[in-house]
């Protein structure tokens, strides 16, 4: 089976060609700020990115007619159960109008458009960042005006969970895991027997602070800041996501630079990084309570998991809960391709996106 996987990011579009489980071609297409500045909304970029993908495939000898499936990263449009979905007109429309505008919203649009040009091919998306399998308790906050929602690194976390399960001869659905994705945003989730029953809104307002995001903030102070007249709404939103976390404290999100500062004796940088590690550990430990202490393993993944400085200090705070295993980087391209392959082979039943409007997410 020949599969095209598409993973749009803020300044790049990653593409991969797989033949069954074998990657034949992987490429990250970079987009400059100037390239993207002409588009009013993220969703307006899909035609520009689609042409780049088609040009790159043609330049490397790939014919669109050869693809049995095109799978894209899922949008942040509405909560869904974990799994693989056929892309529909409804999904594309909702991705273009999503409240949380993010480059990942383009994944299903690009898959749909490209597959529509290939007779017999299907377009799919899998495990978007709004996978919602929260238990009822997890949805309740201290204000009925603001229920908790899940926006997290579902695709990579579930892929890492399956990889770990396979490595020990078990299935994901047979394990209780705590998984922490350490990237520009940080998500921590409790996976109970194949369902993520608790996680945070890692995009814009909950959990530990991260390189780009503020995480959970003191509520009263935030409200006072909103009414101080010092900042516009747009400026404050950036102080929550984008110009927050390490970016706000240290002026950079580059972990290598920050660690060089620490090695050179920068005590303030050391304090901030150690504080971030402290808060990550605290949220991981909290998920241990969600699972009533029945934790088979803690898995660390994402780009920051390459840092021995962070991982070693984090382990010291959390390994009393369960064995800690590290899977640095991201597994998203392989995860997309293998999800598509499972559908093509009939190993996984594809889910209906439209039907979700009529059925509750959690039974």
Secondary structure, DSSP 8 states (H G I E B T S, - for coil): -EEEEEEE-SSEEEEEEEETTEEEEEEEEE--HHHHTT-SSGGGGHHHHHHHHHHHHHHTT--GGG-SEEEEE--SSS-B-SSEEE--HHHHHHHHT-SS--GGGHHHHHHHHHHTTSTT-EEEEES-TTB----GGGG--S-TTS----BS-HHHHHHHHHHHHHHTT--GGG-EEEEEEESSSEEEEEEETTEEEE--BTTTT-SS--SSB--S--HHHHHHHHTSSSS-HHHHHHHHBTS-THHHHHS---HHHHHHHHHTT-HHHHHHHHHHHHHHHHHHHHHHHHTTT--SEEEEEEGGGG-HHHHHHHHHHHTTTS-EEEEEB--HHHHHHHHHHHHHTTSS--B-SGGGGTS-S--
